[in-house]
């Protein structure tokens, strides 16, 4: 049984709880204005805005924090974060979507939506040379690398599927069908959350089903939900005990569900008042950050939820339709 929380909106930063010394950096693509925003997590202020290109989508940052790869309308941009500028562009023939970086930061993987069939490219950051490519299902919103850096998981929106790809060779190990609700208009995979040890994947479907995939056996198990809302963003707490789901209703009256990752019971639902695209958690599991640039509408702010109180605040991101979010310690 979920318990409603009182919605407390306010842009004043004083409304937010003090953040710890472990606060990091938030990287947000503003899809509506084509830039990458860098926010200080402690103050939630914009440090820097870097023009990237039309329809900026995904973002990944190298381990040393010096370079970001950002997908956009023409493919992939490599961004020098210290200089605050794009240092190279790799034209890949279509809209760049989900991105991920190899563990050493040398290779950026990017899904590209192409008229002749979508593909996943491996692009070397130094020099921008495409190392290889592999066909994937249509419209991969995100790409996820296993903790050991060996496997890529690619949810394929219009393919109702998930591709499992060897990160080194780009050989496709298998394609997993994901149709827990059939093939309805919106019953598609968008994003996934991965257990800290990489053993389990979690994908929500329309607030009616949560699919789990065992990464050792690739067994798919469907757990029924009674949320009944179009879901995009999903995040898992660092201890693997709680799942958070962004619920959208296309009219702006969205919410955040907290789910027990073992029993799959909905523990509570926090009203948000608007719809959202992606989300990230802070290092201590106290805050959830949700981007407002929902692909089917949305708004121009970052929503911040204090999980201890259910308090909701919103801040600007230095652009329009904030889409992807990455938190770096």
N, C-alpha and C positions, 0 to 999 in steps of 0.2 A: 504494500500500500504506500503510495507516495504522498508526501505532505507538501502543500503549496507554501511558497515563501512570498513574503511581501516584496514587490518590486521597488527598488530604490534607485532611481536614475539621477545622475549628476555628473557633470564633466569636471568638477573641481577635484583636483588630485588629493586634496585633504580628506576626501571621502573614502580614500583607499587606505587599507591597513598598511602600517609600516612594513617594508620589505626587508629581507635579511641581507647580510653582507654577501651572500652567495648569488645575488641578483646578477643576471647576465645581460644578453643583448637579444633583441627581437628584430628579425629581418622580415619585412612584409612587402610583397609585390602589390602595387596599386594598379590593378588591371585597367581601370578606367582612365588613368592618366599616364600609364606607361613608364612608371618609375619604380625604383627600389628604395624603400624607406628603412632607415636604421634607427631603432628606438632604444633608449636606455630603459632597461626593465625596472630599475628602482624608482625612477621618476616618471616613466612612461611619456617622456618627451622625445621629440624627433631630433636625433643628432645630425642626420644627413639625409638628403634626398638625391638620388642618382638617376638621371634619365637613362632609360634602357631601350625602349622601343614599344611600338603599338601592341596592346593586349599582353603585357607582361603577365606570365602565368606562375611557373614554379621557381623555387630558389633552393640552392644548396651552397654551403660554405666550406672551404678547405679547413683542415684541422688547425692550421696556423692562423686562421682568421683574416688572411690577407686577400683572398680572392673568392668571388662568388660566381657561380654559373646560374644564369637566369634565362628561362625559356620565354620566347615571345613570338609574335606573329610570323617572323621570317625564319625562326629556328632557335639559335642559342647565342647568348651574349656572355662574354667573359668580363667580369667587372673587377677592376682594381679598387678594393675597398679603402685603401689608404689614400689613393689619389682621388677617389670619388668619381671615377669615369670608366666607361666601357673601353677596354683595351683591344678587344677583337670581337668580331662577329662571324658566326659560322652559318651560312645560308644552307638550310636543309630542305627547302622546297615547300614548307607548310608551317602551320601553327605548332610551335613547340608547346608541349603540355607538361606532364610529370617529369621531374628530374631527380637524380640521385648522384652522389659522388662515391667513387671507390674509397676504401679506407685510407689509402695514402694520399688522396686528393689529386691524383694524377689524371684520372679519367672521369668525365661527366657522362652519365647515361641520360638520354633525353628521349621521350616519346614524341613522335611528330605525326600530326594528323594530315594525311595526304590524300589527294583525290584518287590515286591508284591503289590505296591500301596503306594503312598506318604501319610505321616501322619504329623500332627502337634503335637508336644510334649510340655508339660508344665514341666519344670525342676526347682526344687528348687535349688537356688544358694548355699545355705548352705547345704553341704553334697552331692549335685548333684543327688538327688533322683527324678526320673521322677514321677510327681504327677498325670499325666493323658495323654491321647492321643486321637486324633480323625482323621479319614480319611479325606484327602483333595485331590483336583485335582493335576495333575502332574506338577512339577517344579514351585514352588512358589518362585519367585525371592525375594519378600519382604513380610513382615508382618507389619501391622499398627494397633496401639492401639488408640481407640477413646480418646478424651481429658478427659472424665470422667472415663477412665480406665475400662469400662464395656464391650466393644465390640472389637473384633479383625476382621480386614478386610484382606483377603488373596487373592490377584490376582493369578490365576492359569494359567500359561503360556500355557501348552499343553491341558488344560481343556476348554480354551476359556470361563473362568468363574471367579466369585468372590465368595468366601465363607464368610459368616457372622457368627461369632462364639462368644458365650458367654465366656468372659474371665475367669470367676470364675468356671463355671462347664464344660467348653469345649463343651457344647451342640451346635450343628450346628443349627442356626436359619433359614438359607436359603442359597441356592446357586443361584446366579444371572448369567444368560447367558450373555456373552459379545462377540457378533459376529457382530459388526457394518459393517464389510467388508466381512462377510462370514467366511469361514475357510480356507483362503489362507495360504501359507507356512510361512509367517512372520506376519500375521495379528492377533497377539496375545497380551494379556495384559502382561506387565512386571512390572511396578511400578505405584504407584498412589500418588497424592498429596491430602491433606485433608484441608478443610477450617479451619481457626483457632478455630472456635467454633464447628467443627465436623459435621456441617450440610450438607456439600457437599463433594463428592469425585470426582476426575478428573483423567481420564485415556486416554492417547493418543494412536492412532493406525495408524502407517505408514504415519503420516503427512497428512492423508486424513480425519481423524475423531477424534474428542475429545468427549469421553463419559463422561457425568456427572451423578452422582447417588445421589439422595436425600436420606439421611440416615434415615429420618423419615418414608418415604413411600416406599423407595427402587425403585422409579421410575427412569428408565434410559432414558436419552435424548441424542441424537447424534447431535453434531454440526460439520458441514463439514469444513475441512481445505484444503488448496491448497499448502501445503508444500512438500508433496510427498517425504518423506524420512523415513527410518526405525528409530523409536524412542524408546529409553530406558528411560533415566533419565528425571524426571519432578520435578519441585519445584514451590511452591507458595510463594509469598511475604508475610511478616508478617501481612500486612494490608489486605491481601486477594484480592488485586486489579490486580496483574500481575502474569501470569503463565510463566514459562520458560521451554522450551522443547529442549532436546538434539537431534539434527538431524544427522543421520548417513547414509552414502551412500555406505558403504562397500569398498570404494576406498580411504578413508582417507580425503576426502574433506567435512568434516562435518561443522555444523553451530549451532547457538543458536537462537531460536525464542522467542521473547517476545510477549505474547498474553494478550489481555484485558480479564480479567476473567469474565466480565459481558457481553460483546458483542461477545467475542471469535474471534475478528478481530486480525490478525497478525500486530503488530505495527512496528516491525523491525526485521531484521535478521542479525546476526553478524557472518561473516565467521570465522571459527576456524581452518580450514586446516586439521583437523584430526577427527576421530570418538571417541565417549565417552560412558561411561556406566552410572554412577550415578552423581548426582549433589547435592550441598547444597548452601544455601544463607547465607551471613553474617547477623548480627542482624539489620543492618540499610538498607538493600536492596541495597547496593552499589556494592557488589561483588557477582559473581557466581563462585563456584569451581566445576570443572568437572573432574572425574577420567578417565584416559586414557585406563584402562584395559577392553575395550569393549569386550564382550563375543565372538564376531565373528572376533576378530583381535585386533586392538588397539595398544597402545604404553605405555611407562613406566613412564609417567609424569602426574602431576596434572596441568590442564589448569585453569588459573585464568583470569576472565573477569571483567574489570572495567566497570560497566554499564553506568556510566556518560559519558565516552569517547568512549566506545567500544574497548578499548585497551586490547590486549590479551598477556599474558605472561605464561611461563611454568616453573615449578620447580620440582625437584626430590622428591620422597616420601620414599626414603630409601629401595626401593625394585622394583620388576618387576610386571607389570600389575596391577596397583592400581585399585581396584574394588569398594568396598563399601566405603562411606564417611558419617561421622556423625560429625556435629558441636555441641559442647557443650559450653555454655557461660562461 
